[in-house]
Amino acid sequence: RYDTIRYDTMSSSGDAPSDANDGCVGPTSQQAGKASACAGCPNQSACSTGAFSSPAAVAAKQKEQSELQTSLSNVSHVVLVLSGKGGVGKSTVSTQVAQSLSSRGYSVGLLDVDICGPSIPRMSGVMGQNVHQSQQGWEPVYANPNLAVMSISFLLEEGD
């Protein structure tokens, strides 16, 4: 089992807020907040102001996209360990592959988004440590100099 976590209010297409009504014309449309599909939408007032299509909003979005592209430009490979069933060893396999690659000198990032029982911090030896906020966002916890760990458990108030 896996869950999608959204950090913003935009849909995956970027055209409409994720909680928008069916038939949404999108916040940057000339009809934003005025189209018939906008009636009763929780975003109607924000869209109708043109705030999403203002020069400042467009510039901010472009800057954000540029920063994201720059941040991800050093990522060479992504390995996804996924199963529709719990208890099959996804976290164990992920941790072992990450530890093995990092011990060979590769820079590795291990992301744990299991909200039902995040175990990566325990398996990687960083249980109880905290992520820190910086101007660039959350800074991961390092299990070793080559292994950065980010887990949803670092953000939960109670441990598992």
N, C-alpha and C positions, 0 to 999 in steps of 0.2 A: 504494500500500500504506500502511496506517496501523495503528497499534497502540493498544490501550487500556491506559492506565496506571492502576493502582489505588493509592491512597495509604493505604488502610485495609484491614482484613480483612473488611469487610462486603460482601455482595453488592449489586448495584445496587438491589434491592428493600429492602435494609436489614433483612430478616427473618432472614437466616442468614449466617454467615461464608462467604466465597467457597470455602473448602476443606472445607465441611461435607459430610456424607454426604447421599445422596438421601433425601428424606423428613424432613429436619431440621425440627423444630418451632419453631426459632428460639430465640435466647438469652434472650429475655424471657418465654418461655412458662413456665407452672407446671411443665411436664414437661421443661424444659430439662435436658439431661444425664442424664435418667432414662428417656426414651422408648426403645423398641426401636431406633429409627433412630439413636440416639446411640452404640450399641455400636461401638467401634473408631474413633470420630471423634476427630481430633486436638484438638478443642475441648471434648471431653466434660467434663474436669475443671473447666475455666474456667466452662462453662455451668452445671454442677451446683452451683457455689458461690453462684449468684444474683448474681454480681458485675455482670452486665449489666443487671439490673433493680433494683439497689439505688438508694435515693433519690439518692445521690451520682452514680451513673452516669447516671441519668435527667436530673438537673440539668445535668451536664456535657454531655450530648448536646443538651439544649435550648439551652444557652448557645452551643455550637458552631453549631447551626443558625441561631440568631439572629445571630451574628457573620457567618456566611456570607451570610445574606440582606441584612444591612446592607452588607457589602462589595460585593455584586452589584447593589444597588439603583440605582447610577449607570450601569449598563450599559444603553445604549439599543438597540444593534443588535449582532448577531453575524453575521459573514460566515465561512462555512466553505469553504475551497478543498480539494477532495478528488478523488482519482482512484484507480482501482484499478491504474494503470500508473505505473511510474517514468519519469522523464525527460521529462515532458510540460510542465514549467514551473510547477508548483504553487508552489514557493518564489519563483520570479521574479514571478509574478502577485501573490502575497501581499505580497511586499516592496514592489512598485511601488504597489499599492493603499494599503498602510499609509503609505508615504512621501508619496503624493499627498494623502491625507486629513490627515495630520499637518501638512503644509506649508500647508494651508488653515485651520489652527487647531483642528482636531478633536483630542481626546485619543484616542490609539489604543494598543491593546495587541496585540502580535504574538506568538503562541505557536507554537513549533516543536517538535513531538513526533516528528520523523522520526529514529528511532534508527539507521537504516541510512546516513545521510549528512546530518546536520543542516547546512544551508548558510545559514540565515537570518542568523546572526551575521556571516558573511563579507559577505553581500549588503547588510546594513544598517550595516556599518562598525563593529561592536562586537566583532570577533573578538579573543579573548585577554582580554576583561574577565570579571569574576566577579560572580556574584550574591552577595548578602549575606543572612545570617539576621537576622531581627528578631523581636520578640515577635509580630508579625502573620504571620510566615512568611518566605518568600523574597522579597527585594526585586528587582525586575527591573533590567536594565541599560537605560539611556536612550540611544537613538541620537540623539535631539534632545529638547528639552523636552516635546514632545507625543507622542513615540513610545517606549513601553516595550517592551522585547524580553525574552522569556523563552524559552530554548532548552534542550533536553535536553543539548546540547553543553556548556553551562556546568557541568553536573553530572558529565560524563564525565571520567575521568582523562586520557585521551589525546584529542588533537584528531583531526579527520577528515582 
